[in-house]
């Protein structure tokens, strides 16, 4: 047998870098602390600090005579949110976010189900490319493209005219709430573009959730005499629900805070994001803009708490 000479433990390396490497190897907690310090400082100082400053501004008020900010603690600014015109903005935004989320889930589910259960090989690659490709293009380019599509002289109007269905579009646009002079100047157009832009954020979590559903569970339901509707209701949907809720976190929150789509496509009635922009940029009412900004944060805080209880974060 050959003998092994020397010590069984390596000697310390020479040089500053070698000594530092040995030190961090012996003290991994210090290395972890140094690695986490920069992002934690960024999160704590920049992000949380900005949110705290925003929250603090919402408790101030604007002087109606001078237009200057009155730095006295008050709830008067939050009371302004209950004024009918401001409260309508909140209700309008929340209702749009709910409708976009529900419609996105209904459209995304069969697409995600096909990708999870049937797409294999190159078809799954095509699926991911088809879902992700819209995210690779410019956000503003997509919105302005949709504005041209939905315009009165756009391709959609031309296509419906070729099918002799222009009367149906005119009847829809004549409705008091969802209609307008054209689809590009209506809540319907805003709704369509919201769904298109946020759809990938709904499809992917549902697809990931459905990937975890074992096929033998669906087969067992059929063997026990379950109809397809019963299998969907009692087996497939409950197991896919965390993915649906995870996708709804994205679609609901993004719709709740977006101001560019309603600014370009839609009527003159404001959403929360537009109200924040108008109050801070045009009116100079920073306390009211801050109070408007707190509303989506509170709504999403409650929504995330409920989503966590449903296990939605497991599908993210």
C-alpha positions as a LaTeX table, in Angstrom:
\begin{tabular}{lrrr}
\hline
Residue & $x$ (\AA) & $y$ (\AA) & $z$ (\AA) \\
\hline
Unk1 & 0.00 & 0.00 & 0.00 \\
Unk2 & 1.16 & 3.48 & $-0.79$ \\
Unk3 & 1.29 & 6.03 & 1.94 \\
Unk4 & $-0.16$ & 9.50 & 1.66 \\
Unk5 & 2.22 & 12.16 & 2.82 \\
Unk6 & 1.36 & 15.58 & 4.02 \\
Unk7 & $-1.55$ & 16.84 & 6.03 \\
Unk8 & $-5.15$ & 15.84 & 5.28 \\
Unk9 & $-6.32$ & 19.48 & 5.45 \\
Unk10 & $-5.22$ & 21.90 & 2.76 \\
Unk11 & $-3.07$ & 24.77 & 3.86 \\
Unk12 & $-4.36$ & 28.31 & 3.54 \\
Unk13 & $-3.89$ & 29.98 & 0.19 \\
Unk14 & $-1.58$ & 32.93 & $-0.15$ \\
Unk15 & $-2.53$ & 36.43 & $-1.22$ \\
Unk16 & $-5.44$ & 38.66 & $-0.29$ \\
Unk17 & $-7.96$ & 36.96 & $-2.58$ \\
Unk18 & $-6.95$ & 33.54 & $-1.31$ \\
Unk19 & $-7.28$ & 34.55 & 2.33 \\
Unk20 & $-10.66$ & 36.15 & 1.65 \\
Unk21 & $-11.83$ & 33.01 & $-0.12$ \\
Unk22 & $-10.76$ & 30.86 & 2.82 \\
Unk23 & $-12.43$ & 33.25 & 5.27 \\
Unk24 & $-15.76$ & 33.19 & 3.43 \\
Unk25 & $-15.57$ & 29.41 & 3.07 \\
Unk26 & $-15.22$ & 29.07 & 6.83 \\
Unk27 & $-17.91$ & 31.72 & 7.48 \\
Unk28 & $-20.70$ & 31.21 & 4.91 \\
Unk29 & $-23.16$ & 33.31 & 6.91 \\
Unk30 & $-20.98$ & 36.39 & 6.53 \\
Unk31 & $-20.75$ & 35.78 & 2.77 \\
Unk32 & $-24.53$ & 35.43 & 2.60 \\
Unk33 & $-24.95$ & 38.67 & 4.55 \\
Unk34 & $-22.63$ & 40.56 & 2.20 \\
Unk35 & $-24.43$ & 39.20 & $-0.86$ \\
Unk36 & $-27.88$ & 40.12 & 0.46 \\
Unk37 & $-26.97$ & 43.56 & 1.78 \\
Unk38 & $-27.06$ & 45.48 & $-1.56$ \\
Unk39 & $-30.48$ & 44.16 & $-2.72$ \\
Unk40 & $-31.92$ & 44.53 & 0.78 \\
Unk41 & $-30.68$ & 48.11 & 0.96 \\
Unk42 & $-32.20$ & 48.80 & $-2.46$ \\
Unk43 & $-35.50$ & 47.23 & $-1.40$ \\
Unk44 & $-35.57$ & 48.91 & 1.98 \\
Unk45 & $-34.34$ & 52.39 & 1.06 \\
Unk46 & $-35.53$ & 52.89 & $-2.52$ \\
Unk47 & $-38.69$ & 50.80 & $-2.77$ \\
Unk48 & $-40.06$ & 50.69 & 0.76 \\
Unk49 & $-38.77$ & 54.20 & 1.44 \\
Unk50 & $-40.63$ & 55.50 & $-1.61$ \\
Unk51 & $-43.82$ & 53.71 & $-0.50$ \\
Unk52 & $-43.51$ & 55.17 & 2.99 \\
Unk53 & $-43.00$ & 58.66 & 1.54 \\
Unk54 & $-46.05$ & 58.10 & $-0.65$ \\
Unk55 & $-48.11$ & 56.99 & 2.34 \\
Unk56 & $-46.92$ & 60.01 & 4.31 \\
Unk57 & $-47.88$ & 62.40 & 1.51 \\
Unk58 & $-51.41$ & 61.00 & 1.46 \\
Unk59 & $-51.98$ & 62.27 & 5.01 \\
Unk60 & $-51.29$ & 65.86 & 3.98 \\
Unk61 & $-53.71$ & 68.16 & 2.19 \\
Unk62 & $-53.67$ & 70.87 & $-0.44$ \\
Unk63 & $-54.60$ & 74.45 & 0.38 \\
Unk64 & $-57.48$ & 75.43 & $-1.89$ \\
Unk65 & $-56.52$ & 79.12 & $-1.89$ \\
Unk66 & $-52.74$ & 79.00 & $-2.41$ \\
Unk67 & $-52.44$ & 75.58 & $-4.01$ \\
Unk68 & $-49.59$ & 74.73 & $-1.62$ \\
Unk69 & $-49.31$ & 71.53 & 0.40 \\
Unk70 & $-50.40$ & 71.83 & 4.01 \\
Unk71 & $-48.04$ & 69.60 & 6.02 \\
Unk72 & $-50.48$ & 68.81 & 8.82 \\
Unk73 & $-51.68$ & 65.30 & 9.57 \\
Unk74 & $-55.25$ & 64.89 & 8.30 \\
Unk75 & $-57.65$ & 62.37 & 6.77 \\
Unk76 & $-59.27$ & 65.05 & 4.61 \\
Unk77 & $-57.49$ & 63.80 & 1.48 \\
Unk78 & $-58.85$ & 60.29 & 1.94 \\
Unk79 & $-62.33$ & 61.75 & 2.37 \\
Unk80 & $-61.95$ & 63.25 & $-1.09$ \\
Unk81 & $-61.76$ & 59.71 & $-2.48$ \\
Unk82 & $-65.39$ & 59.25 & $-1.42$ \\
Unk83 & $-66.54$ & 62.17 & $-3.56$ \\
Unk84 & $-68.78$ & 60.69 & $-6.29$ \\
Unk85 & $-66.43$ & 61.67 & $-9.13$ \\
Unk86 & $-63.38$ & 60.13 & $-7.42$ \\
Unk87 & $-65.24$ & 57.09 & $-6.11$ \\
Unk88 & $-66.52$ & 56.40 & $-9.64$ \\
Unk89 & $-62.90$ & 56.28 & $-10.82$ \\
Unk90 & $-62.10$ & 53.61 & $-8.22$ \\
Unk91 & $-65.19$ & 51.55 & $-9.02$ \\
Unk92 & $-64.57$ & 51.84 & $-12.77$ \\
Unk93 & $-60.98$ & 50.64 & $-12.41$ \\
Unk94 & $-61.80$ & 47.75 & $-10.09$ \\
Unk95 & $-64.69$ & 46.61 & $-12.29$ \\
Unk96 & $-62.49$ & 46.69 & $-15.40$ \\
Unk97 & $-59.77$ & 44.73 & $-13.57$ \\
Unk98 & $-62.28$ & 42.09 & $-12.46$ \\
Unk99 & $-63.79$ & 41.72 & $-15.94$ \\
Unk100 & $-60.38$ & 41.51 & $-17.62$ \\
Unk101 & $-59.26$ & 38.88 & $-15.10$ \\
Unk102 & $-62.37$ & 36.74 & $-15.58$ \\
Unk103 & $-62.26$ & 36.98 & $-19.37$ \\
Unk104 & $-58.54$ & 36.21 & $-19.44$ \\
Unk105 & $-59.07$ & 33.10 & $-17.29$ \\
Unk106 & $-61.88$ & 31.84 & $-19.52$ \\
Unk107 & $-59.85$ & 32.32 & $-22.69$ \\
Unk108 & $-56.55$ & 31.11 & $-21.24$ \\
Unk109 & $-57.79$ & 27.88 & $-19.66$ \\
Unk110 & $-58.43$ & 25.83 & $-22.85$ \\
Unk111 & $-55.17$ & 27.11 & $-24.36$ \\
Unk112 & $-53.21$ & 26.13 & $-21.25$ \\
Unk113 & $-55.04$ & 22.79 & $-21.02$ \\
Unk114 & $-54.11$ & 21.87 & $-24.58$ \\
Unk115 & $-50.47$ & 22.82 & $-23.96$ \\
Unk116 & $-50.31$ & 20.84 & $-20.72$ \\
Unk117 & $-52.13$ & 17.70 & $-21.90$ \\
Unk118 & $-51.55$ & 17.35 & $-25.62$ \\
Unk119 & $-48.68$ & 19.57 & $-26.84$ \\
Unk120 & $-45.44$ & 17.62 & $-27.16$ \\
Unk121 & $-42.10$ & 18.22 & $-28.74$ \\
Unk122 & $-42.06$ & 20.96 & $-31.35$ \\
Unk123 & $-45.71$ & 21.82 & $-30.67$ \\
Unk124 & $-44.89$ & 22.75 & $-27.10$ \\
Unk125 & $-42.04$ & 24.92 & $-28.37$ \\
Unk126 & $-44.47$ & 26.60 & $-30.78$ \\
Unk127 & $-46.89$ & 27.10 & $-27.88$ \\
Unk128 & $-44.29$ & 28.87 & $-25.75$ \\
Unk129 & $-43.18$ & 30.99 & $-28.69$ \\
Unk130 & $-46.77$ & 31.95 & $-29.46$ \\
Unk131 & $-47.42$ & 32.94 & $-25.85$ \\
Unk132 & $-44.15$ & 34.74 & $-25.24$ \\
Unk133 & $-43.72$ & 36.42 & $-28.64$ \\
Unk134 & $-46.12$ & 39.32 & $-27.89$ \\
Unk135 & $-44.07$ & 40.11 & $-24.77$ \\
Unk136 & $-40.96$ & 40.63 & $-26.88$ \\
Unk137 & $-42.41$ & 43.55 & $-28.81$ \\
Unk138 & $-42.71$ & 47.11 & $-27.55$ \\
Unk139 & $-45.58$ & 47.82 & $-25.18$ \\
Unk140 & $-46.46$ & 51.11 & $-26.90$ \\
Unk141 & $-46.17$ & 49.60 & $-30.38$ \\
Unk142 & $-48.73$ & 46.95 & $-29.48$ \\
Unk143 & $-51.16$ & 49.51 & $-28.07$ \\
Unk144 & $-50.91$ & 51.84 & $-31.06$ \\
Unk145 & $-51.27$ & 48.84 & $-33.39$ \\
Unk146 & $-54.51$ & 47.94 & $-31.63$ \\
Unk147 & $-55.65$ & 51.54 & $-31.89$ \\
Unk148 & $-55.32$ & 51.27 & $-35.66$ \\
Unk149 & $-57.05$ & 47.89 & $-35.70$ \\
Unk150 & $-60.01$ & 49.12 & $-33.63$ \\
Unk151 & $-60.32$ & 52.50 & $-35.34$ \\
Unk152 & $-63.42$ & 53.35 & $-37.35$ \\
Unk153 & $-61.41$ & 52.97 & $-40.55$ \\
Unk154 & $-59.44$ & 50.00 & $-39.19$ \\
Unk155 & $-59.14$ & 46.46 & $-40.42$ \\
Unk156 & $-61.71$ & 45.11 & $-37.97$ \\
Unk157 & $-64.41$ & 47.43 & $-39.30$ \\
Unk158 & $-63.41$ & 46.51 & $-42.87$ \\
Unk159 & $-63.60$ & 42.79 & $-42.03$ \\
Unk160 & $-67.05$ & 43.09 & $-40.45$ \\
Unk161 & $-68.26$ & 45.10 & $-43.45$ \\
Unk162 & $-67.12$ & 42.29 & $-45.76$ \\
Unk163 & $-69.16$ & 39.85 & $-43.66$ \\
Unk164 & $-72.17$ & 42.20 & $-43.67$ \\
Unk165 & $-71.96$ & 42.39 & $-39.87$ \\
Unk166 & $-71.30$ & 46.10 & $-39.61$ \\
Unk167 & $-74.80$ & 46.59 & $-38.26$ \\
Unk168 & $-73.85$ & 44.42 & $-35.27$ \\
Unk169 & $-70.86$ & 46.61 & $-34.48$ \\
Unk170 & $-72.95$ & 49.77 & $-34.83$ \\
Unk171 & $-75.58$ & 48.32 & $-32.48$ \\
Unk172 & $-72.91$ & 47.50 & $-29.91$ \\
Unk173 & $-71.31$ & 50.93 & $-30.14$ \\
Unk174 & $-74.73$ & 52.51 & $-29.65$ \\
Unk175 & $-74.98$ & 51.02 & $-26.14$ \\
Unk176 & $-74.68$ & 53.70 & $-23.43$ \\
Unk177 & $-71.78$ & 52.39 & $-21.32$ \\
Unk178 & $-69.64$ & 50.05 & $-23.40$ \\
Unk179 & $-70.10$ & 51.87 & $-26.72$ \\
Unk180 & $-68.67$ & 54.97 & $-28.33$ \\
Unk181 & $-67.91$ & 56.52 & $-31.68$ \\
Unk182 & $-65.60$ & 53.58 & $-32.46$ \\
Unk183 & $-64.04$ & 50.62 & $-30.70$ \\
Unk184 & $-60.83$ & 52.60 & $-30.21$ \\
Unk185 & $-62.79$ & 55.20 & $-28.21$ \\
Unk186 & $-64.82$ & 52.92 & $-25.95$ \\
Unk187 & $-64.56$ & 50.75 & $-22.88$ \\
Unk188 & $-64.92$ & 47.73 & $-25.15$ \\
Unk189 & $-61.69$ & 48.63 & $-26.93$ \\
Unk190 & $-59.92$ & 49.17 & $-23.60$ \\
Unk191 & $-61.20$ & 45.78 & $-22.43$ \\
Unk192 & $-59.97$ & 44.00 & $-25.57$ \\
Unk193 & $-56.49$ & 45.52 & $-25.41$ \\
Unk194 & $-56.13$ & 44.78 & $-21.70$ \\
Unk195 & $-56.92$ & 41.11 & $-22.37$ \\
Unk196 & $-54.46$ & 40.92 & $-25.26$ \\
Unk197 & $-51.59$ & 42.54 & $-23.38$ \\
Unk198 & $-51.97$ & 40.59 & $-20.12$ \\
Unk199 & $-53.03$ & 37.21 & $-21.56$ \\
Unk200 & $-49.56$ & 35.58 & $-21.37$ \\
Unk201 & $-49.46$ & 36.28 & $-17.64$ \\
Unk202 & $-52.62$ & 34.21 & $-17.25$ \\
Unk203 & $-51.79$ & 31.35 & $-19.62$ \\
Unk204 & $-48.40$ & 30.39 & $-18.21$ \\
Unk205 & $-49.39$ & 29.95 & $-14.51$ \\
Unk206 & $-52.47$ & 27.93 & $-15.51$ \\
Unk207 & $-50.37$ & 25.77 & $-17.83$ \\
Unk208 & $-47.82$ & 25.19 & $-15.05$ \\
Unk209 & $-50.61$ & 24.23 & $-12.67$ \\
Unk210 & $-52.22$ & 21.83 & $-15.15$ \\
Unk211 & $-48.85$ & 20.18 & $-15.79$ \\
Unk212 & $-48.97$ & 18.93 & $-12.19$ \\
Unk213 & $-52.38$ & 17.29 & $-12.60$ \\
Unk214 & $-51.78$ & 13.59 & $-13.10$ \\
Unk215 & $-53.59$ & 12.05 & $-16.04$ \\
Unk216 & $-54.72$ & 9.04 & $-14.02$ \\
Unk217 & $-56.92$ & 11.30 & $-11.89$ \\
Unk218 & $-58.94$ & 12.29 & $-14.96$ \\
Unk219 & $-59.05$ & 8.68 & $-16.11$ \\
Unk220 & $-60.20$ & 7.56 & $-12.67$ \\
Unk221 & $-63.02$ & 10.10 & $-12.78$ \\
Unk222 & $-64.16$ & 8.73 & $-16.14$ \\
Unk223 & $-63.88$ & 5.12 & $-14.90$ \\
Unk224 & $-66.12$ & 6.00 & $-11.95$ \\
Unk225 & $-68.81$ & 7.29 & $-14.30$ \\
Unk226 & $-68.06$ & 10.97 & $-14.07$ \\
Unk227 & $-69.22$ & 13.08 & $-16.99$ \\
Unk228 & $-66.73$ & 15.52 & $-18.57$ \\
Unk229 & $-68.49$ & 18.42 & $-16.86$ \\
Unk230 & $-68.29$ & 16.65 & $-13.50$ \\
Unk231 & $-64.60$ & 15.82 & $-14.04$ \\
Unk232 & $-63.91$ & 19.45 & $-14.80$ \\
Unk233 & $-65.90$ & 20.73 & $-11.84$ \\
Unk234 & $-64.73$ & 18.32 & $-9.14$ \\
Unk235 & $-61.25$ & 17.24 & $-10.32$ \\
Unk236 & $-59.62$ & 19.47 & $-12.91$ \\
Unk237 & $-60.81$ & 22.91 & $-11.83$ \\
Unk238 & $-59.96$ & 22.56 & $-8.09$ \\
Unk239 & $-56.47$ & 21.31 & $-8.94$ \\
Unk240 & $-55.94$ & 24.11 & $-11.48$ \\
Unk241 & $-57.37$ & 26.81 & $-9.21$ \\
Unk242 & $-54.00$ & 27.84 & $-7.69$ \\
Unk243 & $-52.69$ & 28.51 & $-11.20$ \\
Unk244 & $-55.79$ & 30.52 & $-12.11$ \\
Unk245 & $-55.44$ & 32.62 & $-8.97$ \\
Unk246 & $-51.72$ & 33.07 & $-9.63$ \\
Unk247 & $-52.48$ & 34.34 & $-13.14$ \\
Unk248 & $-55.21$ & 36.58 & $-11.82$ \\
Unk249 & $-52.68$ & 38.27 & $-9.53$ \\
Unk250 & $-50.87$ & 39.53 & $-12.61$ \\
Unk251 & $-53.88$ & 40.45 & $-14.74$ \\
Unk252 & $-55.77$ & 42.08 & $-11.88$ \\
Unk253 & $-52.85$ & 44.11 & $-10.50$ \\
Unk254 & $-51.55$ & 45.19 & $-13.91$ \\
Unk255 & $-55.00$ & 46.33 & $-15.01$ \\
Unk256 & $-55.53$ & 48.08 & $-11.71$ \\
Unk257 & $-52.45$ & 50.26 & $-12.05$ \\
Unk258 & $-52.12$ & 50.76 & $-15.81$ \\
Unk259 & $-52.75$ & 54.23 & $-17.21$ \\
Unk260 & $-51.24$ & 54.03 & $-20.70$ \\
Unk261 & $-53.86$ & 51.76 & $-22.30$ \\
Unk262 & $-56.86$ & 53.82 & $-21.06$ \\
Unk263 & $-55.01$ & 56.98 & $-22.10$ \\
Unk264 & $-54.58$ & 55.79 & $-25.71$ \\
Unk265 & $-57.60$ & 53.53 & $-26.16$ \\
Unk266 & $-60.82$ & 54.36 & $-24.38$ \\
Unk267 & $-63.18$ & 57.13 & $-23.43$ \\
Unk268 & $-62.38$ & 60.34 & $-21.58$ \\
Unk269 & $-63.38$ & 58.86 & $-18.22$ \\
Unk270 & $-60.39$ & 58.30 & $-15.97$ \\
Unk271 & $-58.97$ & 55.19 & $-14.34$ \\
Unk272 & $-56.88$ & 55.20 & $-11.15$ \\
Unk273 & $-53.58$ & 55.40 & $-13.00$ \\
Unk274 & $-54.78$ & 58.34 & $-15.08$ \\
Unk275 & $-56.12$ & 60.05 & $-11.97$ \\
Unk276 & $-52.73$ & 59.75 & $-10.27$ \\
Unk277 & $-50.99$ & 61.13 & $-13.35$ \\
Unk278 & $-53.47$ & 63.99 & $-13.69$ \\
Unk279 & $-53.43$ & 64.97 & $-10.01$ \\
Unk280 & $-49.65$ & 64.93 & $-9.74$ \\
Unk281 & $-48.67$ & 66.17 & $-13.19$ \\
Unk282 & $-51.45$ & 68.59 & $-14.15$ \\
Unk283 & $-53.29$ & 69.64 & $-11.00$ \\
Unk284 & $-50.25$ & 69.47 & $-8.72$ \\
Unk285 & $-52.32$ & 67.85 & $-5.98$ \\
Unk286 & $-49.68$ & 65.43 & $-4.74$ \\
Unk287 & $-51.58$ & 64.38 & $-1.55$ \\
Unk288 & $-54.64$ & 63.33 & $-3.57$ \\
Unk289 & $-52.42$ & 61.55 & $-6.11$ \\
Unk290 & $-50.77$ & 59.69 & $-3.21$ \\
Unk291 & $-54.16$ & 58.76 & $-1.76$ \\
Unk292 & $-55.24$ & 57.39 & $-5.16$ \\
Unk293 & $-51.99$ & 55.40 & $-5.31$ \\
Unk294 & $-52.67$ & 53.79 & $-1.95$ \\
Unk295 & $-55.98$ & 52.36 & $-3.17$ \\
Unk296 & $-54.46$ & 49.71 & $-5.52$ \\
Unk297 & $-51.87$ & 48.84 & $-2.86$ \\
Unk298 & $-54.58$ & 48.14 & $-0.28$ \\
Unk299 & $-56.72$ & 46.21 & $-2.77$ \\
Unk300 & $-53.78$ & 44.07 & $-3.90$ \\
Unk301 & $-52.70$ & 43.49 & $-0.31$ \\
Unk302 & $-56.10$ & 41.98 & 0.48 \\
Unk303 & $-56.11$ & 40.08 & $-2.81$ \\
Unk304 & $-52.65$ & 38.58 & $-2.20$ \\
Unk305 & $-53.66$ & 37.55 & 1.31 \\
Unk306 & $-56.65$ & 35.67 & $-0.08$ \\
Unk307 & $-54.57$ & 34.20 & $-2.93$ \\
Unk308 & $-51.96$ & 32.90 & $-0.49$ \\
Unk309 & $-54.65$ & 31.09 & 1.47 \\
Unk310 & $-55.67$ & 29.35 & $-1.76$ \\
Unk311 & $-52.09$ & 28.20 & $-2.45$ \\
Unk312 & $-51.68$ & 30.41 & $-5.52$ \\
Unk313 & $-48.01$ & 31.15 & $-4.86$ \\
Unk314 & $-47.19$ & 27.47 & $-5.41$ \\
Unk315 & $-48.08$ & 27.93 & $-9.09$ \\
Unk316 & $-46.00$ & 31.05 & $-9.66$ \\
\hline
\end{tabular}
